[in-house]
Amino acid sequence: MTREQRIEAVLDRFGKYVVQQARANLTRKNKNVSKDLYNSIKWESDASQTGASFSASLSMLPYGDFQDKGVRGTDASPINTSNSPFRFGKSKGSGKKQGGLSDSINKWVKARRIQFRDKKGKFMSYDSTAFLISRSIYRKGIPASFFYSRPFGLAFQKLPAELVEAFRLTPDDFKEFLRK
C-alpha cells in the first residue's frame, strides 16, 4: 500500500466514523423525521499523488449547522445557546417575521401529526399548531444538539497519531522517493 493510499484510508475511516455517528445521533435525538438531513451527510477525501497534501470535507444540508450549534432566540430563555453563532431576529431584509420557519414547522407538524387543542378542547388546525410552535422556537431558540461536532471532535483527537503513522515512509516509499 502506498503512502497516498494509507493517508486516504485514514481519512476515509475518520469520515465514515463521523458520518455514522452523526447519523446515529440524529436518530437517537429524534431529529430524523424526513431523513433529508440524515441522507445529506456526506464525506469526501482525497490525497495527492505525491502524498504531500490531502483534502477532506464533510457536507450536509445548510440547516444541519443550526441543529448542531443551536440558534439563540429573541427572548432570554432557559435554553442554553449562548455559544451559538446563529440568532433569530437579526437577518436584514428577510421580510418574514420568523424567517420562513413556519413553513418548515408546518411540514414537521403534519409529518408527526401534531395538533394542539384550543380552550374548548377542539383540535386546532395544523397551520395554527405550526404557528404556535414556530413562535415559541423564534422566541426561545433551538438548543444545540452537537450531533456532528461531538463525534468530529472525538475522532479528530485520534487522527493526528494515525496520520503520522500513515505519513511515515516505509523502506519501499523511501527507495521510490530517492528514484524521483
Number of C-alpha atoms within 10 A of each C-alpha: 8 16 21 20 16 19 24 23 17 18 25 17 13 21 22 15 17 26 23 15 17 22 22 16 20 21 15 11 11 9 16 16 13 12 12 11 18 22 12 15 18 16 18 14 17 18 19 13 12 11 17 10 11 15 11 14 11 14 12 15 13 10 9 18 20 19 19 20 22 24 26 28 23 16 12 11 12 9 15 16 20 15 11 17 12 18 18 19 16 10 12 6 7 11 9 11 13 18 15 12 17 23 15 11 20 20 15 16 17 15 11 11 9 15 17 16 11 11 7 6 8 10 14 14 15 19 17 15 22 25 18 15 18 21 17 15 21 23 18 21 25 24 21 20 18 19 25 24 15 16 18 19 12 12 16 14 10 11 16 11 11 16 16 11 14 21 16 14 14 13 9 12 14 11 11 10 11 8 7 5
